[in-house]
Amino acid sequence: MRAMLRLSASTFREQWQLFLGSILTVAIGVALVQSSLLILVTAATLEAPAGLSTLERAQLMDSYALAIPVVGITLALALFLTIFIVSSTFAFTVAQRRRDLALLRLTGGNRKQLRKLLLGEAALLGLVGTALGVPLGLALMRLQSQLLVMFGFLPAGFRPGWQHWIFAVSVGIGLGVALAGVLAASRRAGRVRPLDALRGTGDEARVMTASRWFVGMVFLAVAVALIIVAQSVDPSGAMPLMMLVTLAAAVGLSTLSPLVVPVFGRVLGLLFRKHTIGTLAAANVRDGVRRNAATAAPLIMLVGLLVGLLGTSFSSTAASEQTLHRDTAADLVVTSPADEAHRIPGVQAVANASVEVDVPLVMTNVEHEEDALGGAMESGNARVVDPDDYLRAHRVQPVAGSLEQLHGQAVALGPGRSGELGYSIGDTVHLKIGDRQLQLPIVAVLPTTPYGGPDLLLPKGIAPESVLPSATAQTFVSTVQGADPAAVGDNIRTAVPGTVDSVDAWVQQQAAAEQDTQLRIFTVLLGMASLYALFAAINAVVVITAADRRSEFAAARLSGLTRRQVVRMAVLESETVTAIGILLGGVAATGTILGMRGALERMSGVGVVELPWLAIGALVAGAFLVVGLTSLWTARSATRMSPISLVSDE
């Protein structure tokens, strides 16, 4: 055992360049997980400052309630990507050393000793990566918390603190991921016969093993199952499922990507059949299936995540915009102070005006665990409405009860979170509006809509007068038949201070606000993770592609190719692999987007696919540019020395 550990340490020292990429992937993974975990723990245990009102306390609690799942998903995504990227990197690193490992077997080493050697190297690699990742995690923590504060998920002044136990967690993550990443590769390396490994034949030459087929098909089946499940939940619940669909599909397609690599090689050969460099690049793509599949894996994940989740976001916003326009039966929307809105119905040519006053409140008997922020309460938003005017201005009907009963001491569940608050028709809601405590029975339940809305609807006269001077009203105005809405809008502007928008303009403003909120969420979720996946793609090109092909490039130059031709060949091969990653990532994203479309159509009757073409174009161009430049640099570095000296060293 000690002998194998000494051998592991010796190999680690002598071939540290080979392990450098794996060390960096472990370090960044540890840093991302540590940063997210510290922010999550701080947000979950923070105590509210003294002197807050009940409403302020509830609003602070809800801000943390929103931040905690966002950071929690970020943590889970970081951990998943760390395992995926480190495992794929380690698998190819072990495959690169098949000749050295075969020689070890031929000189008397058995399978058990081989696995101990690789696990010992992985342990050293994990410790070094953790040592780098812990301080890097502190820097990422400050950056990530500033991003959360800037986007409004956490209040100003939020400062995550260091926890002494986090060091042990980071070490456990670094070691655990490194050992888990190399475990499967070490078992496979131990099963391959030494002579097969030396000659590149037999099991060693087979890329699509039975286990690879099994893992790929299982993950694709999981993705399909999640898409089916998403059709039975609301879009708010479907969105997290779509992230899982993207991850499962990306893993499945990455595992099965060796099936696609030779096809792209043949296509490249047909396109460049009259060009020597293109023909050689196509042959390298076909022959280096394992290498090229490992290079494409992080690109598949990167494209799948960004295109899939941004596509679901844009599609959700487009469906919300169409649904809101369909459900709004008004010509104009007026935003004004609440105490001025009563003048609008008296303006000439106004046929109907639904004056809806926004009132902040606290629900004090919601399903909420007791915590340091006060517990058993949640902030919300209600609208004080006239039920008859509301039904004329909105093409919605309650799914339970009737808005005709919304008068006196009563409340209706609004379209914003009616399915999330845990109430049903006949329940009593405990509210606090200003300084007034209320216990109101639920007389109607409106359907949840993609575009949201108020949490509750209240009848006129129930809100205390003290909250109205600071409140804002939205008035949905229908004009008399034949009247010019623009002229009526001018009359309203003269009579009432505030803004007057056409319904089209107002709907677009609401959609833009929703899109901005979703983009902020996805920036927090995917910002660091996307950079990690991009780094993994660069690392794949540098470490497991060009850096291991010096002798191959040297042989090509000795056979008559110039250095420039060899570099062009390497770049063309890398760009082909980039195309493979983008295509398979696009397939993963397509399943995610179509699954979200089905969930939206089931809920609202509006199924739409809206893609962020500008972002997709920038992503595709950026991937080709980054991988191309990286390949250019590494190929030039690999061909800097004399080819004769490189071949003689081999």
Secondary structure, DSSP 8 states (H G I E B T S, - for coil): -HHHHHHHHHHHHHTHHHHHHHHHHHHHHHHHHHHHHHHHHHHHH----TT--HHHHHHHHHHHHHHHHHHHHHHHHHHHHHHHHHHHHHHHHHHHTHHHHHHHHHTT--HHHHHHHHHHHHHHHHHHHHHHHHHHHHHHHHHHHHHHHHTTSS-TT------THHHHHHHHHHHHHHHHHHHHHHHHHHHS-HHHHHHT-GGGT--S-HHHHHHHHHHHHHHHHHHHHHTTS-HHHHHHHHHHHHHHHHHHHHHHGGGTHHHHHHHHHHHTTT-HHHHHHHHHHHH-HHHHHHHHHHHHHHHHHHHHHHHHHHHHHHHHHHHHHHHB--SEEEEEEGGGGGGGGGSTTEEEEEEEEEEEEEESSSS----TT-SS-EEEEEEEE-HHHHHHHB----SEE-GGG-SSS-EEE-TTTTTTS---TT-EEEEEETTEEEEEEEEEE----TT---SEEEETT-S-GGGSTT-EEEEEEEE-TT--HHHHHHHHHHHSSSEEEEHHHHHHHHHHHHHHHHHHHHHHHHHHHHHHHHHHHHHHHHHTTGGG-HHHHHHHHHTT--HHHHHHHHHHHHHHHHHHHHHHHHHHHHHHHHHHHHHHHHHHS-------HHHHHHHHHHHHHHHHHHHHHHHHHHTSS-HHHHHHH-
